[in-house]
Amino acid sequence: MDPKQEKAGVDWESFQFAALLCAFGIVLLLVVFLTPDAAHRNVRALLSVASGSPWRRWGDWPAAWCSLKIILLSLAGFLILFPHAMVLRLQQRHTLSNLIMAATPFLFPVYLIGVYCLIKSLL
């Protein structure tokens, strides 16, 4: 390793881990946006298809697929935001890193909505 890099204390493993997490998040985004909706209805938003399933209609597979896509979307958002905050923290940009980390809890309700709709469509 270059002596300048040793002095700077660059943690390349952390950067590689952050890149891997971000790449996995991008793959999840591609899955969400490039796979077709299972609903052979008019093109509607994922949430409207997922939440449109009534409780008494069990095994609503189009709604379950859209619910799973909502869950994957929230996980992809976390897997993209968290590594960026981690890299900014390693670069000593704490204010911007804290701002990004403060935004990540807003993805948790999206995840919970997806789980709720998935349970509602399958049970």
N, C-alpha and C positions, 0 to 999 in steps of 0.2 A: 504494500500500500504506500502511496505517496506520503512523504512526511507532512506536507501541507494539509492533507486530508486527515492525518492522525491528529494534528494540532487543532483543526477545526472541530473534531469530534463528530464527523458525519457518520450517522448510523445507517449504513446502506441496507441492512437487513430490515429495518423499520420501513424504509422507503419501498423496498421490494414487497413487503407484506401489505403496505398501503396500496401499491399498484395492483396486487393480486386481488384484494378486496374490491377495489374500484372496478376492475375488469369483470369480476363476478357480478357486481351490481349492474354493469352495462349489459351483460349477458341476460340477466333477469329482465331488464327493461326491453331488450329485444324480444324475449319470449312473450312478454305482455303485449307489446305493440304489433308484433309480426304474426302471431298466431291468430287464426280467425276466431271470432266469437262463436260459441256453440249455439247461440240463439239464431234460429233461422227465421227470425222475425225481422221487422224493420230495424235498420241500424239505430241502436240506442246506446246511451252511455252504460258503462259497466255497472254502475251503482243502481241505475233504474232497472236493469235486468235482474241483478242480484237481489235487490230488495222487493221486487215485484212478485216474488214467489210467496204464495200464501202458506200458512202453517199446515193446513190440512192436505196439501199436495206434496207428499213425500217423494223423494227421488227426482226432484226437478233438476236434471243434469245441466241444462243451459245456465240456470241460475247458479248452480254449484261451480261451474267452470268460470263464470264471471266473478264469483266470490273468491275463487282461488287466484284469479288474476289481480284482484284488489289486494289480496295478501302479498302476492309477489311484488306488486308495485310499491307497497310500503317498505318491504324488505330491501328492494332495490334502491329506494331513496336513502335508507339508512346506510346501505353498503357503499353508496357514492358520497354521502355527506361526511360520514365518520372518518374515512381515510384522508379526505381533504383537511379536516380539522387536525388530524394527527400529524400530517406533513407540515401544516402551518405552525403547529406547536413545536415541532422539531426545528423549524426555521426561526424560532423565537418571535413569532407574530402572535402573541397571546390574545390580543384583543379580537382579532378576526377569527381566531380559533374558538374563542369563547362564544362569539356570536353564532358561529355555525353549530357548535355543540348545543347552544340554547334553542336552536331551531329543530333539532332532531326529536325532541319529545312530542312535537306536533304530528309526527308520523305514527305514533302509537295509537291514537284514536282511529286512524284509517285502518290499521291492522285489526283493531278490535271490531270495527264495522264489518270487515271482510270475514272475520271468524264468526261473528253473529249471523251474517247472511249465509255462510257456508253451513252452519248448524241448522239454520232455519230451512234451507233448501234440501238438506239430506235427511232430516228427522221428521 
